[in-house]
């Protein structure tokens, strides 16, 4: 592939850290992760892909509890590369840490509110796309 900026036959630089836009609404972490391939010669953005991120938290808390509040405390991501036959897949691997406040599920709605317990959990998420299906930018 020839780069329109530097006009060289280039290879992709796949070292850029994915751009994360994550939020949590309690039971889930949602958002997007964008990966971009740049020209290894001049850094022009050549291809990108945006993944929809959806991480379920409810399965990660103790039985009998429900999530009252959640907050992302750390997040990191890296681009992944996998060769399969002639196809190259680019992807995104995300690690998030979430601070949760959980409470015992009330069996009787008239019961006094259960005490909140703090909990920290870590979740991994990843997805990938064939290079040929990524959007061309240049
Ligand atoms: Zn270039």
Backbone and ligand atoms as CSV (ligand in chain L), in Angstrom:
chain,resi,resn,atom,element,x,y,z
A,1,UNK,N,N,0.853,-1.191,0.000
A,1,UNK,CA,C,0.000,0.000,0.000
A,1,UNK,C,C,0.889,1.240,0.000
A,2,UNK,N,N,0.520,2.202,-0.869
A,2,UNK,CA,C,1.337,3.408,-0.972
A,2,UNK,C,C,0.715,4.519,-0.117
A,3,UNK,N,N,1.550,5.199,0.622
A,3,UNK,CA,C,1.072,6.283,1.481
A,3,UNK,C,C,0.887,7.557,0.662
A,4,UNK,N,N,-0.296,8.208,0.741
A,4,UNK,CA,C,-0.535,9.417,-0.060
A,4,UNK,C,C,0.274,10.620,0.436
A,5,UNK,N,N,0.748,10.574,1.654
A,5,UNK,CA,C,1.492,11.702,2.214
A,5,UNK,C,C,2.963,11.670,1.820
A,6,UNK,N,N,3.612,10.552,2.141
A,6,UNK,CA,C,5.053,10.488,1.860
A,6,UNK,C,C,5.340,9.758,0.559
A,7,UNK,N,N,4.255,9.191,-0.044
A,7,UNK,CA,C,4.362,8.582,-1.364
A,7,UNK,C,C,5.263,7.344,-1.395
A,8,UNK,N,N,5.472,6.733,-0.237
A,8,UNK,CA,C,6.303,5.535,-0.211
A,8,UNK,C,C,5.412,4.310,-0.061
A,9,UNK,N,N,5.888,3.183,-0.554
A,9,UNK,CA,C,5.228,1.928,-0.218
A,9,UNK,C,C,5.558,1.648,1.236
A,10,UNK,N,N,4.509,1.621,2.052
A,10,UNK,CA,C,4.757,1.642,3.475
A,10,UNK,C,C,4.271,0.368,4.138
A,11,UNK,N,N,4.719,0.160,5.358
A,11,UNK,CA,C,4.119,-0.854,6.215
A,11,UNK,C,C,3.387,-0.124,7.331
A,12,UNK,N,N,2.463,-0.827,7.976
A,12,UNK,CA,C,1.666,-0.200,9.031
A,12,UNK,C,C,2.439,-0.169,10.340
A,13,UNK,N,N,2.300,0.933,11.022
A,13,UNK,CA,C,2.758,1.005,12.403
A,13,UNK,C,C,1.546,0.671,13.282
A,14,UNK,N,N,1.643,-0.419,14.016
A,14,UNK,CA,C,0.499,-0.857,14.836
A,14,UNK,C,C,0.810,-0.717,16.324
A,15,UNK,N,N,1.635,0.262,16.657
A,15,UNK,CA,C,2.050,0.395,18.057
A,15,UNK,C,C,1.239,1.418,18.842
A,16,UNK,N,N,0.326,2.127,18.141
A,16,UNK,CA,C,-0.440,3.165,18.850
A,16,UNK,C,C,-1.374,2.544,19.883
A,17,UNK,N,N,-1.454,3.177,21.026
A,17,UNK,CA,C,-2.358,2.703,22.069
A,17,UNK,C,C,-3.802,2.998,21.642
A,18,UNK,N,N,-4.711,2.043,21.780
A,18,UNK,CA,C,-6.111,2.302,21.405
A,18,UNK,C,C,-6.695,3.466,22.212
A,19,UNK,N,N,-7.600,4.201,21.564
A,19,UNK,CA,C,-8.289,5.300,22.251
A,19,UNK,C,C,-9.542,4.727,22.902
A,20,UNK,N,N,-9.611,4.870,24.209
A,20,UNK,CA,C,-10.751,4.330,24.951
A,20,UNK,C,C,-11.714,5.436,25.352
A,21,UNK,N,N,-12.993,5.129,25.246
A,21,UNK,CA,C,-14.034,6.026,25.758
A,21,UNK,C,C,-15.024,5.123,26.491
A,22,UNK,N,N,-14.748,4.907,27.763
A,22,UNK,CA,C,-15.528,3.941,28.541
A,22,UNK,C,C,-16.257,4.633,29.678
A,23,UNK,N,N,-17.420,4.077,29.997
A,23,UNK,CA,C,-18.192,4.604,31.113
A,23,UNK,C,C,-18.915,3.425,31.768
A,24,UNK,N,N,-19.346,3.628,32.986
A,24,UNK,CA,C,-20.080,2.551,33.638
A,24,UNK,C,C,-21.380,3.091,34.207
A,25,UNK,N,N,-22.434,2.282,34.063
A,25,UNK,CA,C,-23.757,2.721,34.527
A,25,UNK,C,C,-24.217,1.839,35.671
A,26,UNK,N,N,-23.292,1.109,36.277
A,26,UNK,CA,C,-23.673,0.204,37.348
A,26,UNK,C,C,-23.338,-1.221,36.975
A,27,UNK,N,N,-24.226,-1.858,36.256
A,27,UNK,CA,C,-24.038,-3.272,35.956
A,27,UNK,C,C,-23.147,-3.577,34.771
A,28,UNK,N,N,-22.775,-2.536,34.018
A,28,UNK,CA,C,-21.976,-2.769,32.817
A,28,UNK,C,C,-20.957,-1.667,32.631
A,29,UNK,N,N,-19.891,-2.004,31.888
A,29,UNK,CA,C,-18.999,-0.978,31.360
A,29,UNK,C,C,-19.268,-0.928,29.864
A,30,UNK,N,N,-19.582,0.264,29.363
A,30,UNK,CA,C,-19.890,0.436,27.943
A,30,UNK,C,C,-19.024,1.518,27.349
A,31,UNK,N,N,-18.904,1.475,26.045
A,31,UNK,CA,C,-18.201,2.550,25.366
A,31,UNK,C,C,-17.587,2.068,24.084
A,32,UNK,N,N,-16.487,2.695,23.719
A,32,UNK,CA,C,-15.862,2.360,22.459
A,32,UNK,C,C,-14.351,2.339,22.600
A,33,UNK,N,N,-13.722,1.611,21.689
A,33,UNK,CA,C,-12.268,1.548,21.615
A,33,UNK,C,C,-11.891,1.685,20.144
A,34,UNK,N,N,-11.039,2.660,19.854
A,34,UNK,CA,C,-10.639,2.890,18.467
A,34,UNK,C,C,-9.178,2.503,18.294
A,35,UNK,N,N,-8.924,1.706,17.272
A,35,UNK,CA,C,-7.539,1.405,16.919
A,35,UNK,C,C,-7.227,2.075,15.592
A,36,UNK,N,N,-5.997,2.494,15.438
A,36,UNK,CA,C,-5.610,3.151,14.199
A,36,UNK,C,C,-4.242,2.636,13.761
A,37,UNK,N,N,-4.152,2.385,12.460
A,37,UNK,CA,C,-2.879,1.979,11.862
A,37,UNK,C,C,-2.313,3.191,11.143
A,38,UNK,N,N,-1.061,3.492,11.400
A,38,UNK,CA,C,-0.444,4.647,10.756
A,38,UNK,C,C,0.658,4.185,9.813
A,39,UNK,N,N,1.061,5.101,8.939
A,39,UNK,CA,C,2.180,4.854,8.028
A,39,UNK,C,C,3.457,4.787,8.865
A,40,UNK,N,N,4.211,3.694,8.723
A,40,UNK,CA,C,5.433,3.522,9.516
A,40,UNK,C,C,6.495,4.548,9.117
A,41,UNK,N,N,6.331,5.166,7.938
A,41,UNK,CA,C,7.315,6.148,7.471
A,41,UNK,C,C,7.047,7.548,8.021
A,42,UNK,N,N,5.771,7.993,7.946
A,42,UNK,CA,C,5.502,9.398,8.277
A,42,UNK,C,C,4.403,9.577,9.319
A,43,UNK,N,N,3.753,8.510,9.744
A,43,UNK,CA,C,2.777,8.632,10.818
A,43,UNK,C,C,1.374,9.008,10.384
A,44,UNK,N,N,1.131,9.150,9.089
A,44,UNK,CA,C,-0.220,9.447,8.618
A,44,UNK,C,C,-1.179,8.306,8.971
A,45,UNK,N,N,-2.381,8.663,9.435
A,45,UNK,CA,C,-3.362,7.634,9.776
A,45,UNK,C,C,-3.882,6.983,8.497
A,46,UNK,N,N,-3.775,5.661,8.414
A,46,UNK,CA,C,-4.133,4.958,7.180
A,46,UNK,C,C,-5.440,4.171,7.294
A,47,UNK,N,N,-5.626,3.484,8.414
A,47,UNK,CA,C,-6.834,2.682,8.608
A,47,UNK,C,C,-7.238,2.764,10.064
A,48,UNK,N,N,-8.547,2.663,10.307
A,48,UNK,CA,C,-8.971,2.578,11.700
A,48,UNK,C,C,-10.200,1.696,11.843
A,49,UNK,N,N,-10.488,1.351,13.056
A,49,UNK,CA,C,-11.687,0.572,13.388
A,49,UNK,C,C,-12.101,0.959,14.792
A,50,UNK,N,N,-13.409,1.034,15.001
A,50,UNK,CA,C,-13.916,1.342,16.336
A,50,UNK,C,C,-14.774,0.174,16.810
A,51,UNK,N,N,-14.420,-0.349,17.954
A,51,UNK,CA,C,-15.158,-1.473,18.533
A,51,UNK,C,C,-16.146,-0.956,19.569
A,52,UNK,N,N,-17.319,-1.563,19.618
A,52,UNK,CA,C,-18.259,-1.295,20.702
A,52,UNK,C,C,-17.880,-2.188,21.878
A,53,UNK,N,N,-17.664,-1.574,23.023
A,53,UNK,CA,C,-17.243,-2.322,24.213
A,53,UNK,C,C,-18.441,-2.504,25.138
A,54,UNK,N,N,-18.616,-3.712,25.625
A,54,UNK,CA,C,-19.740,-4.026,26.488
A,54,UNK,C,C,-19.282,-5.103,27.470
A,55,UNK,N,N,-18.995,-4.704,28.675
A,55,UNK,CA,C,-18.476,-5.635,29.680
A,55,UNK,C,C,-19.500,-5.776,30.798
A,56,UNK,N,N,-19.949,-6.988,31.010
A,56,UNK,CA,C,-20.944,-7.248,32.042
A,56,UNK,C,C,-20.271,-7.420,33.399
A,57,UNK,N,N,-20.783,-6.725,34.396
A,57,UNK,CA,C,-20.182,-6.799,35.732
A,57,UNK,C,C,-20.996,-7.662,36.683
A,58,UNK,N,N,-22.271,-7.844,36.368
A,58,UNK,CA,C,-23.179,-8.504,37.312
A,58,UNK,C,C,-22.717,-9.911,37.668
A,59,UNK,N,N,-22.075,-10.607,36.714
A,59,UNK,CA,C,-21.623,-11.963,36.974
A,59,UNK,C,C,-20.372,-12.035,37.832
A,60,UNK,N,N,-19.803,-10.875,38.146
A,60,UNK,CA,C,-18.535,-10.860,38.865
A,60,UNK,C,C,-18.691,-10.525,40.340
A,61,UNK,N,N,-19.907,-10.404,40.795
A,61,UNK,CA,C,-20.102,-10.083,42.213
A,61,UNK,C,C,-20.677,-11.305,42.929
A,62,UNK,N,N,-20.522,-11.337,44.242
A,62,UNK,CA,C,-20.993,-12.519,44.979
A,62,UNK,C,C,-22.500,-12.728,44.818
A,63,UNK,N,N,-22.885,-13.970,44.831
A,63,UNK,CA,C,-24.293,-14.372,44.747
A,63,UNK,C,C,-25.107,-13.657,45.828
A,64,UNK,N,N,-26.286,-13.174,45.452
A,64,UNK,CA,C,-27.167,-12.575,46.439
A,64,UNK,C,C,-26.965,-11.082,46.628
A,65,UNK,N,N,-25.964,-10.525,45.942
A,65,UNK,CA,C,-25.729,-9.081,46.039
A,65,UNK,C,C,-26.196,-8.398,44.771
A,66,UNK,N,N,-26.451,-7.105,44.881
A,66,UNK,CA,C,-26.722,-6.316,43.683
A,66,UNK,C,C,-25.842,-5.071,43.693
A,67,UNK,N,N,-25.572,-4.562,42.474
A,67,UNK,CA,C,-24.665,-3.424,42.341
A,67,UNK,C,C,-25.426,-2.132,42.590
A,68,UNK,N,N,-24.892,-1.323,43.494
A,68,UNK,CA,C,-25.518,-0.052,43.826
A,68,UNK,C,C,-24.822,1.085,43.071
A,69,UNK,N,N,-23.516,0.960,42.944
A,69,UNK,CA,C,-22.752,2.027,42.302
A,69,UNK,C,C,-21.459,1.431,41.766
A,70,UNK,N,N,-20.943,2.030,40.682
A,70,UNK,CA,C,-19.680,1.538,40.149
A,70,UNK,C,C,-18.896,2.692,39.550
A,71,UNK,N,N,-17.587,2.521,39.562
A,71,UNK,CA,C,-16.708,3.577,39.053
A,71,UNK,C,C,-15.463,2.908,38.477
A,72,UNK,N,N,-15.078,3.338,37.276
A,72,UNK,CA,C,-13.860,2.802,36.674
A,72,UNK,C,C,-12.670,3.467,37.364
A,73,UNK,N,N,-11.763,2.666,37.903
A,73,UNK,CA,C,-10.610,3.250,38.590
A,73,UNK,C,C,-9.356,3.233,37.719
A,74,UNK,N,N,-9.137,2.166,36.971
A,74,UNK,CA,C,-8.020,2.156,36.019
A,74,UNK,C,C,-8.475,1.514,34.726
A,75,UNK,N,N,-7.878,1.940,33.617
A,75,UNK,CA,C,-8.157,1.319,32.331
A,75,UNK,C,C,-6.912,1.392,31.477
A,76,UNK,N,N,-6.657,0.328,30.734
A,76,UNK,CA,C,-5.531,0.326,29.820
A,76,UNK,C,C,-5.889,-0.559,28.633
A,77,UNK,N,N,-5.202,-0.325,27.518
A,77,UNK,CA,C,-5.511,-1.095,26.319
A,77,UNK,C,C,-4.282,-1.191,25.440
A,78,UNK,N,N,-4.215,-2.271,24.697
A,78,UNK,CA,C,-3.164,-2.363,23.692
A,78,UNK,C,C,-3.710,-2.976,22.421
A,79,UNK,N,N,-3.071,-2.608,21.296
A,79,UNK,CA,C,-3.486,-3.166,20.028
A,79,UNK,C,C,-2.891,-4.557,19.893
A,80,UNK,N,N,-3.685,-5.465,19.335
A,80,UNK,CA,C,-3.206,-6.831,19.133
A,80,UNK,C,C,-3.114,-7.111,17.638
A,81,UNK,N,N,-2.229,-7.997,17.265
A,81,UNK,CA,C,-2.049,-8.388,15.867
A,81,UNK,C,C,-1.993,-9.903,15.801
A,82,UNK,N,N,-2.733,-10.463,14.867
A,82,UNK,CA,C,-2.724,-11.913,14.724
A,82,UNK,C,C,-2.763,-12.255,13.243
A,83,UNK,N,N,-1.873,-13.112,12.840
A,83,UNK,CA,C,-1.829,-13.558,11.451
A,83,UNK,C,C,-2.506,-14.915,11.361
A,84,UNK,N,N,-3.465,-15.029,10.422
A,84,UNK,CA,C,-4.107,-16.329,10.225
A,84,UNK,C,C,-4.149,-16.591,8.732
A,85,UNK,N,N,-3.277,-17.487,8.279
A,85,UNK,CA,C,-3.164,-17.702,6.843
A,85,UNK,C,C,-2.722,-16.417,6.175
A,86,UNK,N,N,-3.493,-15.968,5.178
A,86,UNK,CA,C,-3.140,-14.728,4.487
A,86,UNK,C,C,-3.718,-13.499,5.166
A,87,UNK,N,N,-4.598,-13.709,6.131
A,87,UNK,CA,C,-5.287,-12.578,6.755
A,87,UNK,C,C,-4.575,-12.102,8.006
A,88,UNK,N,N,-4.562,-10.791,8.161
A,88,UNK,CA,C,-4.054,-10.208,9.389
A,88,UNK,C,C,-5.236,-9.613,10.148
A,89,UNK,N,N,-5.335,-9.925,11.412
A,89,UNK,CA,C,-6.385,-9.378,12.268
A,89,UNK,C,C,-5.760,-8.380,13.227
A,90,UNK,N,N,-6.389,-7.205,13.299
A,90,UNK,CA,C,-5.974,-6.229,14.299
A,90,UNK,C,C,-7.065,-6.144,15.353
A,91,UNK,N,N,-6.662,-5.978,16.581
A,91,UNK,CA,C,-7.664,-5.970,17.640
A,91,UNK,C,C,-7.263,-5.079,18.785
A,92,UNK,N,N,-8.067,-5.157,19.822
A,92,UNK,CA,C,-7.869,-4.324,20.990
A,92,UNK,C,C,-8.096,-5.208,22.224
A,93,UNK,N,N,-7.148,-5.138,23.150
A,93,UNK,CA,C,-7.280,-5.876,24.409
A,93,UNK,C,C,-7.317,-4.861,25.542
A,94,UNK,N,N,-8.375,-4.910,26.316
A,94,UNK,CA,C,-8.618,-3.916,27.362
A,94,UNK,C,C,-8.580,-4.569,28.738
A,95,UNK,N,N,-7.991,-3.855,29.680
A,95,UNK,CA,C,-8.046,-4.252,31.099
A,95,UNK,C,C,-8.664,-3.094,31.870
A,96,UNK,N,N,-9.702,-3.365,32.626
A,96,UNK,CA,C,-10.289,-2.313,33.460
A,96,UNK,C,C,-10.405,-2.793,34.901
A,97,UNK,N,N,-10.275,-1.852,35.800
A,97,UNK,CA,C,-10.532,-2.127,37.213
A,97,UNK,C,C,-11.711,-1.260,37.616
A,98,UNK,N,N,-12.657,-1.862,38.306
A,98,UNK,CA,C,-13.885,-1.155,38.667
A,98,UNK,C,C,-14.090,-1.249,40.176
A,99,UNK,N,N,-14.320,-0.101,40.780
A,99,UNK,CA,C,-14.670,-0.077,42.205
A,99,UNK,C,C,-16.189,-0.127,42.304
A,100,UNK,N,N,-16.680,-1.112,43.025
A,100,UNK,CA,C,-18.132,-1.316,43.136
A,100,UNK,C,C,-18.600,-1.099,44.565
A,101,UNK,N,N,-19.811,-0.624,44.660
A,101,UNK,CA,C,-20.519,-0.674,45.942
A,101,UNK,C,C,-21.675,-1.642,45.739
A,102,UNK,N,N,-21.691,-2.683,46.545
A,102,UNK,CA,C,-22.754,-3.681,46.408
A,102,UNK,C,C,-23.514,-3.799,47.721
A,103,UNK,N,N,-24.737,-4.275,47.606
A,103,UNK,CA,C,-25.536,-4.509,48.814
A,103,UNK,C,C,-26.305,-5.807,48.645
A,104,UNK,N,N,-26.657,-6.386,49.755
A,104,UNK,CA,C,-27.459,-7.608,49.710
A,104,UNK,C,C,-28.806,-7.301,49.086
A,105,UNK,N,N,-29.251,-8.170,48.190
A,105,UNK,CA,C,-30.573,-8.000,47.605
A,105,UNK,C,C,-31.620,-8.087,48.717
A,106,UNK,N,N,-32.485,-7.094,48.753
A,106,UNK,CA,C,-33.499,-7.086,49.807
A,106,UNK,C,C,-34.602,-8.079,49.454
A,107,UNK,N,N,-34.941,-8.928,50.371
A,107,UNK,CA,C,-36.014,-9.885,50.108
A,107,UNK,C,C,-37.372,-9.245,50.353
A,108,UNK,N,N,-37.382,-8.304,51.273
A,108,UNK,CA,C,-38.613,-7.596,51.601
A,108,UNK,C,C,-38.359,-6.106,51.376
A,109,UNK,N,N,-39.112,-5.474,50.486
A,109,UNK,CA,C,-38.857,-4.061,50.165
A,109,UNK,C,C,-39.010,-3.134,51.370
A,110,UNK,N,N,-39.686,-3.578,52.416
A,110,UNK,CA,C,-39.857,-2.734,53.598
A,110,UNK,C,C,-38.696,-2.871,54.586
A,111,UNK,N,N,-37.792,-3.767,54.264
A,111,UNK,CA,C,-36.628,-3.958,55.124
A,111,UNK,C,C,-35.764,-2.705,55.146
A,112,UNK,N,N,-35.041,-2.534,56.223
A,112,UNK,CA,C,-34.084,-1.432,56.277
A,112,UNK,C,C,-33.038,-1.649,55.186
A,113,UNK,N,N,-32.555,-0.549,54.569
A,113,UNK,CA,C,-31.581,-0.692,53.496
A,113,UNK,C,C,-30.344,-1.457,53.982
A,114,UNK,N,N,-29.888,-2.366,53.150
A,114,UNK,CA,C,-28.711,-3.158,53.521
A,114,UNK,C,C,-27.468,-2.283,53.486
A,115,UNK,N,N,-26.500,-2.661,54.270
A,115,UNK,CA,C,-25.247,-1.920,54.322
A,115,UNK,C,C,-24.482,-2.127,53.014
A,116,UNK,N,N,-23.832,-1.076,52.565
A,116,UNK,CA,C,-23.065,-1.174,51.329
A,116,UNK,C,C,-21.688,-1.775,51.610
A,117,UNK,N,N,-21.245,-2.587,50.692
A,117,UNK,CA,C,-19.923,-3.192,50.785
A,117,UNK,C,C,-19.112,-2.757,49.564
A,118,UNK,N,N,-17.851,-2.415,49.790
A,118,UNK,CA,C,-16.986,-2.029,48.673
A,118,UNK,C,C,-16.278,-3.246,48.116
A,119,UNK,N,N,-16.086,-3.205,46.811
A,119,UNK,CA,C,-15.522,-4.359,46.117
A,119,UNK,C,C,-14.746,-3.813,44.923
A,120,UNK,N,N,-13.605,-4.391,44.642
A,120,UNK,CA,C,-12.869,-4.002,43.438
A,120,UNK,C,C,-12.704,-5.229,42.558
A,121,UNK,N,N,-13.085,-5.095,41.285
A,121,UNK,CA,C,-12.937,-6.229,40.373
A,121,UNK,C,C,-12.163,-5.797,39.139
A,122,UNK,N,N,-11.514,-6.755,38.506
A,122,UNK,CA,C,-10.780,-6.511,37.263
A,122,UNK,C,C,-11.446,-7.305,36.153
A,123,UNK,N,N,-11.561,-6.686,34.991
A,123,UNK,CA,C,-12.165,-7.369,33.854
A,123,UNK,C,C,-11.289,-7.173,32.618
A,124,UNK,N,N,-11.268,-8.208,31.792
A,124,UNK,CA,C,-10.574,-8.133,30.509
A,124,UNK,C,C,-11.597,-8.188,29.392
A,125,UNK,N,N,-11.273,-7.547,28.307
A,125,UNK,CA,C,-12.164,-7.551,27.147
A,125,UNK,C,C,-11.296,-7.465,25.904
A,126,UNK,N,N,-11.669,-8.180,24.847
A,126,UNK,CA,C,-10.919,-8.022,23.601
A,126,UNK,C,C,-11.802,-8.327,22.408
A,127,UNK,N,N,-11.440,-7.742,21.284
A,127,UNK,CA,C,-12.121,-8.001,20.028
A,127,UNK,C,C,-11.107,-7.758,18.924
A,128,UNK,N,N,-11.419,-8.227,17.722
A,128,UNK,CA,C,-10.494,-8.023,16.612
A,128,UNK,C,C,-11.264,-7.960,15.310
A,129,UNK,N,N,-10.598,-7.463,14.263
A,129,UNK,CA,C,-11.232,-7.293,12.963
A,129,UNK,C,C,-10.180,-7.591,11.896
A,130,UNK,N,N,-10.587,-8.218,10.784
A,130,UNK,CA,C,-9.607,-8.417,9.706
A,130,UNK,C,C,-9.161,-7.058,9.156
A,131,UNK,N,N,-7.893,-6.933,8.828
A,131,UNK,CA,C,-7.363,-5.664,8.312
A,131,UNK,C,C,-8.162,-5.193,7.092
A,132,UNK,N,N,-8.641,-6.140,6.281
A,132,UNK,CA,C,-9.360,-5.778,5.055
A,132,UNK,C,C,-10.709,-5.136,5.331
A,133,UNK,N,N,-11.241,-5.321,6.550
A,133,UNK,CA,C,-12.545,-4.733,6.880
A,133,UNK,C,C,-12.425,-3.423,7.641
A,134,UNK,N,N,-11.212,-2.983,7.904
A,134,UNK,CA,C,-11.036,-1.705,8.594
A,134,UNK,C,C,-11.307,-0.555,7.627
A,135,UNK,N,N,-11.704,0.599,8.172
A,135,UNK,CA,C,-11.989,1.764,7.344
A,135,UNK,C,C,-10.690,2.385,6.839
A,136,UNK,N,N,-10.695,2.732,5.557
A,136,UNK,CA,C,-9.531,3.389,4.973
A,136,UNK,C,C,-9.621,4.888,5.238
A,137,UNK,N,N,-8.553,5.476,5.714
A,137,UNK,CA,C,-8.569,6.898,6.043
A,137,UNK,C,C,-7.792,7.720,5.029
A,138,UNK,N,N,-6.876,7.102,4.356
A,138,UNK,CA,C,-6.017,7.857,3.445
A,138,UNK,C,C,-6.042,7.237,2.055
L,1,ZN,ZN,ZN,3.620,7.994,4.883
